[in-house]
């Protein structure tokens, strides 16, 4: 015999219906409620709400209630059709949460978007129906069975809730879709600008950078990328001040490198300049390729642009490369600089770029003098990052005019000109420079006495070799002082070791005064020494 529970008006729940209602009421009693609202933020709150919505759907099916029409889902975008694949009720916690929160305004990518008054009205209607059902379920859970709701009451409440839910879901999701389309507009604009660039490039054979139309379109495209970077690049600074001129200067630098290599200029130093300029162009090309690819699957782009891993990776690469380009490639000056002590000059590179190239060439020469350095650089050994600032200081102390611009940018407080003395460096740095000169002169004199008759150039080279070996190999280098006669070695060795102790402190200051700038510079040196392409340029496409 079937067990039945008779309601006040004589309507009976079937055993199947009664079991479903009991589960629903039990699930409702386990909802996490705070301040009169269902909490869906915590893991426990979310899970209890998800269970209740499953029981709600099951109860409506057990009572053979028709679902409210949901044909509107056919007009959803592909992303939302994946969440709502058919016209089944498919109650979702996030939809309920939206009706609870009733935020009339949301912020996406720094822009303000507002839901309509109608959406808010439907959210309130859903919450009223939710509250009405809650009252009935609380009565069901009460100890007094006589106060339990009638079957017709429960049916009416469930039908009203489902209808209000579908009404709110329809309006809310459609407005979300509209907001998301607007939120993606920065990507869409960049895609369109890239397409316009491509069209101009396809129909022209003459130098593009000389065409006003192309330069204007290029400027607009770069501005789009800069804006996109300021919104989506959460891994770096999100700079929006990197201009088209960075790209044009990089193009010109590559062109000059080609011309000068044909003219027989030093290819080792040109290689460093080429790498820095090529990085700017490669990041630009990679960004364009990404936009072409993502244009084919725009629906996959998260409207919160910072959540798109592939986009952020491209923007990080773009900002890093263009930031380096701004600092080391842009703002061209007509300068000359020797590559090493006897090498030819390289003209028309920027001050810092020229100095970085000079330092790269000097480190390569140091690798030949001390092979351990080459191994450190190849393996990116931690010791390399300790040796690098020492070598940079050694080069500066030997030829301060060659690296003054670079060092001034890294340690500006050491290069404030004293109006009284008119000296270009502060007293402490001047003291270090004097100590270096004294140690170097002592070494030259000592070696001259041992190897009498040597040319000054040979003595200079031998002194430089000793200092490089000492910086790279440390105090325990077996052959560091072998060129000095034992009877003359003690004062020379003492002078060098005193200098090295001071140099260690200055190396730490160089690396730590502005770590970001030094790390950037050090990264450039390592890349130029290895000649390798950035890993970011080899990465497969990801949205």
Secondary structure as UniProt FT lines:
FT   STRAND          5..6
FT   TURN            8..9
FT   STRAND          12..13
FT   HELIX           15..29
FT   STRAND          33..34
FT   TURN            35..36
FT   STRAND          37..38
FT   HELIX           43..62
FT   TURN            63..64
FT   HELIX           71..75
FT   HELIX           78..83
FT   HELIX           93..101
FT   STRAND          105..108
FT   TURN            109..110
FT   STRAND          111..114
FT   HELIX           117..141
FT   HELIX           145..147
FT   HELIX           151..183
FT   HELIX           185..202
FT   HELIX           208..210
FT   HELIX           212..232
FT   HELIX           244..262
FT   TURN            263..264
FT   HELIX           267..294
FT   TURN            295..296
FT   HELIX           298..300
FT   HELIX           305..307
FT   HELIX           309..328
FT   HELIX           351..369
FT   HELIX           371..379
FT   TURN            382..383
FT   HELIX           384..398
FT   HELIX           400..410
FT   HELIX           412..414
FT   TURN            419..421
FT   HELIX           427..450
FT   TURN            451..453
FT   HELIX           456..473
FT   TURN            475..476
FT   TURN            478..483
FT   HELIX           486..512
FT   TURN            513..514
FT   HELIX           515..530
FT   HELIX           535..538
//
